[in-house]
Amino acid sequence: MTTKIYVLCEPDGEIRYIGKTVKPLSARLASHISEARRGFVFISHRLNWLRSVLSTGFLPVIQLIGEADGDGYSDEQAWIAYGRSEGWRLVNDTDGGKGVLGRKHSAESIKKMSAARKGKALSLEHRLKIGIGVKDSPAHKRYFDGLRLQGGRQVSPATRLTMRAAWKNSPASQKHLEALNERRRIEGVSIETRRKIGEGNKGKYVSVDTRKKRSISILNSPAYKVHVDKIRKQGISSETRRKLIEAHQRRRAR
């Protein structure tokens, strides 16, 4: 991995910030500008300086000053130390290296960041740009290339069970099912619809395990219990009992 060491300059060329990146310089500059324009209010010399430049109608200038093999931590630290020793007015918040990644904000700054982000809805254009940026990113492509090599995304049985349980227990799913049941009760299902459903299901293989699960689900359903109670009250003729026994024997013979 090759890491680029770059500087951000005033429009007149004065160096104000030293950083490192593995992205193209144009992408890193766009990231700096986007972060400054999002309106974060926590104290940051870098963001305050970027906003001051943008307020003049100009953009900061980004320039490559070196490249390093690996993460580039030590090279970045060396350049920042050199710049400060030369009296450069750097707006770096740390001395570089791993400190950049591990920097912790104060409780006050975190509170201000949270308040600044609340209630701000992103425009459709902004969301589309974010989606395009993520889709075209190298990390996104590496992720999906890995999935293709593995034959698609693999979800473990335990994960599927967890997802199913979460969906069934969610208020949205219960409300959705109630709405569907009410709609079916009012509208009913026409003979033509039932015929189409039957034709669509013809020839589809259903495993023994799936059939057992369906049977258990039907036997435990409230509608089935109501149906059985109704039949018990009305009574069953000898002819109906004979047909039920024959149907049950056919199912057992499969």
C-alpha positions as CSV (number, residue, x, y, z in Angstrom):
1,M,0.0,0.0,0.0
2,T,1.3,3.4,-1.0
3,T,0.2,6.4,1.2
4,K,0.3,10.0,-0.2
5,I,1.5,12.8,2.0
6,Y,-0.2,16.1,0.9
7,V,-0.6,19.7,2.0
8,L,-3.6,22.0,1.9
9,C,-2.7,25.6,1.0
10,E,-4.3,29.0,0.9
11,P,-5.3,30.2,-2.6
12,D,-2.0,32.2,-2.5
13,G,0.0,29.1,-1.8
14,E,0.7,29.3,1.9
15,I,0.8,25.7,3.5
16,R,-1.8,25.4,6.3
17,Y,-2.4,21.7,6.7
18,I,-0.5,18.4,6.3
19,G,-2.3,15.1,5.9
20,K,-2.1,11.6,4.4
21,T,-4.4,9.6,2.2
22,V,-4.6,6.5,0.1
23,K,-7.3,8.1,-2.1
24,P,-6.8,10.3,-5.1
25,L,-6.0,13.9,-4.0
26,S,-9.1,15.2,-5.7
27,A,-11.3,12.9,-3.6
28,R,-9.6,13.8,-0.4
29,L,-10.0,17.5,-1.1
30,A,-13.7,17.0,-1.8
31,S,-14.0,15.2,1.5
32,H,-12.4,18.1,3.4
33,I,-14.7,20.6,1.7
34,S,-17.8,18.5,2.3
35,E,-16.9,18.1,6.0
36,A,-16.5,21.9,6.4
37,R,-19.8,22.6,4.6
38,R,-21.8,20.2,6.8
39,G,-21.8,22.9,9.5
40,F,-20.1,21.0,12.4
41,V,-19.7,23.4,15.3
42,F,-17.1,21.7,17.4
43,I,-13.7,23.4,17.7
44,S,-11.4,22.4,14.9
45,H,-8.7,24.7,13.5
46,R,-8.8,22.8,10.2
47,L,-12.6,23.2,9.7
48,N,-12.6,26.8,10.8
49,W,-9.8,27.6,8.4
50,L,-11.5,25.7,5.5
51,R,-14.7,27.7,6.1
52,S,-12.8,31.0,6.1
53,V,-11.3,30.1,2.7
54,L,-14.7,28.9,1.3
55,S,-16.3,32.2,2.5
56,T,-14.1,34.1,0.1
57,G,-15.4,32.2,-2.9
58,F,-12.1,30.3,-3.4
59,L,-11.1,26.7,-2.7
60,P,-8.0,25.5,-0.8
61,V,-5.3,24.0,-3.0
62,I,-4.1,20.4,-2.4
63,Q,-0.6,19.4,-3.4
64,L,1.4,16.1,-3.2
65,I,4.7,16.5,-1.2
66,G,5.7,12.8,-0.8
67,E,4.7,9.1,-0.8
68,A,5.4,6.4,1.7
69,D,5.1,2.6,1.7
70,G,2.5,1.4,4.3
71,D,0.3,3.6,6.5
72,G,2.5,6.7,6.3
73,Y,2.2,7.5,10.0
74,S,5.8,8.3,10.7
75,D,6.2,10.3,7.4
76,E,3.2,12.4,8.3
77,Q,4.5,13.1,11.8
78,A,7.9,14.0,10.4
79,W,6.4,16.5,7.9
80,I,4.2,18.2,10.6
81,A,7.2,18.5,13.0
82,Y,9.3,20.0,10.2
83,G,6.6,22.5,9.2
84,R,6.1,23.6,12.8
85,S,9.9,24.0,13.2
86,E,9.9,26.2,10.1
87,G,7.1,28.4,11.5
88,W,4.3,27.3,9.2
89,R,0.9,28.3,10.4
90,L,-0.4,24.7,10.4
91,V,-4.0,24.0,11.5
92,N,-3.4,20.4,12.3
93,D,-5.2,19.4,15.5
94,T,-2.6,16.8,16.4
95,D,1.0,15.9,15.7
96,G,-0.1,13.3,13.1
97,G,0.4,9.6,13.0
98,K,-2.0,7.4,14.9
99,G,-3.1,10.3,17.0
100,V,-5.1,11.6,14.1
101,L,-7.2,8.4,14.0
102,G,-7.5,8.1,17.8
103,R,-8.4,11.7,18.6
104,K,-11.1,12.0,21.3
105,H,-13.4,15.0,21.4
106,S,-14.5,16.6,24.6
107,A,-18.0,16.0,26.0
108,E,-18.9,19.6,25.1
109,S,-17.8,19.0,21.5
110,I,-19.7,15.8,21.2
111,K,-22.8,17.5,22.5
112,K,-22.5,20.3,20.0
113,M,-21.9,17.8,17.1
114,S,-25.0,15.9,18.1
115,A,-27.2,19.0,18.3
116,A,-25.9,20.2,15.0
117,R,-26.9,17.0,13.2
118,K,-30.3,16.6,14.7
119,G,-33.2,17.6,12.6
120,K,-31.2,18.0,9.4
121,A,-32.7,16.1,6.6
122,L,-30.5,15.3,3.6
123,S,-31.9,16.4,0.2
124,L,-32.6,13.7,-2.4
125,E,-29.7,15.1,-4.5
126,H,-27.3,14.8,-1.5
127,R,-28.4,11.2,-0.8
128,L,-28.0,10.2,-4.5
129,K,-24.4,11.7,-4.4
130,I,-23.6,9.7,-1.2
131,G,-25.0,6.5,-2.8
132,I,-23.0,7.0,-6.0
133,G,-19.8,7.8,-4.0
134,V,-20.2,4.6,-1.9
135,K,-21.1,2.5,-4.9
136,D,-18.0,3.6,-6.8
137,S,-15.6,3.4,-3.8
138,P,-12.8,0.7,-3.9
139,A,-13.9,-0.7,-0.6
140,H,-17.5,-1.3,-1.9
141,K,-16.1,-3.0,-5.0
142,R,-13.8,-5.2,-3.0
143,Y,-16.7,-6.2,-0.7
144,F,-18.9,-7.3,-3.5
145,D,-16.1,-9.0,-5.4
146,G,-15.5,-11.1,-2.3
147,L,-19.2,-12.0,-2.1
148,R,-19.2,-13.1,-5.8
149,L,-16.2,-15.3,-5.2
150,Q,-18.0,-16.9,-2.2
151,G,-21.1,-17.6,-4.3
152,G,-23.2,-14.7,-2.9
153,R,-23.8,-13.4,0.5
154,Q,-24.0,-16.3,3.0
155,V,-26.5,-15.9,5.9
156,S,-26.2,-18.5,8.7
157,P,-29.4,-20.4,9.8
158,A,-29.1,-18.7,13.3
159,T,-29.0,-15.3,11.6
160,R,-32.1,-16.2,9.5
161,L,-34.0,-17.3,12.6
162,T,-33.1,-14.0,14.4
163,M,-34.2,-11.9,11.4
164,R,-37.5,-13.9,11.2
165,A,-38.2,-13.5,14.9
166,A,-37.5,-9.8,14.8
167,W,-39.8,-9.3,11.8
168,K,-42.7,-11.3,13.3
169,N,-42.4,-9.4,16.6
170,S,-42.2,-6.0,15.1
171,P,-45.2,-3.7,15.4
172,A,-45.0,-2.9,11.7
173,S,-45.4,-6.6,10.7
174,Q,-48.3,-7.2,13.0
175,K,-50.1,-4.1,11.7
176,H,-49.4,-5.2,8.1
177,L,-50.8,-8.7,8.7
178,E,-53.9,-7.3,10.4
179,A,-54.5,-4.9,7.4
180,L,-54.1,-7.8,5.0
181,N,-56.5,-10.0,6.9
182,E,-59.1,-7.2,7.1
183,R,-58.7,-6.6,3.4
184,R,-59.1,-10.2,2.5
185,R,-62.1,-10.5,4.8
186,I,-63.8,-7.5,3.1
187,E,-62.9,-8.2,-0.5
188,G,-62.6,-12.0,-0.4
189,V,-60.6,-14.0,-2.9
190,S,-62.3,-14.6,-6.2
191,I,-62.5,-18.0,-7.9
192,E,-60.3,-16.7,-10.7
193,T,-57.6,-15.6,-8.3
194,R,-57.7,-19.0,-6.5
195,R,-57.4,-20.7,-9.9
196,K,-54.3,-18.7,-10.8
197,I,-52.7,-19.4,-7.5
198,G,-53.3,-23.1,-7.9
199,E,-51.9,-23.1,-11.5
200,G,-48.9,-21.2,-10.3
201,N,-48.2,-23.7,-7.5
202,K,-48.5,-26.7,-9.8
203,G,-45.3,-28.6,-10.4
204,K,-43.5,-26.8,-7.5
205,Y,-41.7,-29.2,-5.2
206,V,-42.3,-28.7,-1.6
207,S,-40.0,-30.5,0.8
208,V,-41.3,-32.8,3.5
209,D,-39.9,-30.5,6.2
210,T,-41.8,-27.6,4.7
211,R,-45.0,-29.5,4.5
212,K,-44.7,-30.5,8.2
213,K,-44.1,-26.9,9.2
214,R,-47.2,-25.8,7.2
215,S,-49.3,-28.5,8.8
216,I,-48.1,-27.5,12.3
217,S,-48.8,-23.8,11.5
218,I,-52.3,-24.6,10.3
219,L,-53.1,-26.8,13.3
220,N,-52.0,-24.1,15.7
221,S,-53.8,-21.3,14.0
222,P,-56.8,-19.6,15.6
223,A,-58.8,-19.9,12.4
224,Y,-58.3,-23.7,12.3
225,K,-59.5,-24.0,15.9
226,V,-62.6,-22.0,15.1
227,H,-63.2,-24.1,12.1
228,V,-62.9,-27.4,14.1
229,D,-65.3,-26.0,16.8
230,K,-67.8,-25.1,14.2
231,I,-67.6,-28.6,12.7
232,R,-68.0,-30.3,16.0
233,K,-71.2,-28.3,16.8
234,Q,-72.7,-29.1,13.4
235,G,-71.6,-32.7,13.3
236,I,-70.0,-34.7,10.4
237,S,-71.8,-37.1,8.2
238,S,-70.5,-40.6,7.6
239,E,-69.7,-39.7,4.0
240,T,-67.7,-36.7,5.0
241,R,-65.7,-38.8,7.5
242,R,-65.0,-41.4,4.9
243,K,-63.6,-38.8,2.5
244,L,-61.5,-37.2,5.3
245,I,-60.0,-40.6,6.2
246,E,-59.2,-41.4,2.5
247,A,-57.5,-38.0,2.1
248,H,-55.5,-38.5,5.2
249,Q,-54.4,-42.0,4.0
250,R,-53.3,-40.6,0.7
251,R,-51.2,-38.0,2.4
252,R,-49.6,-40.6,4.6
253,A,-48.8,-42.7,1.6
254,R,-46.7,-40.0,-0.2
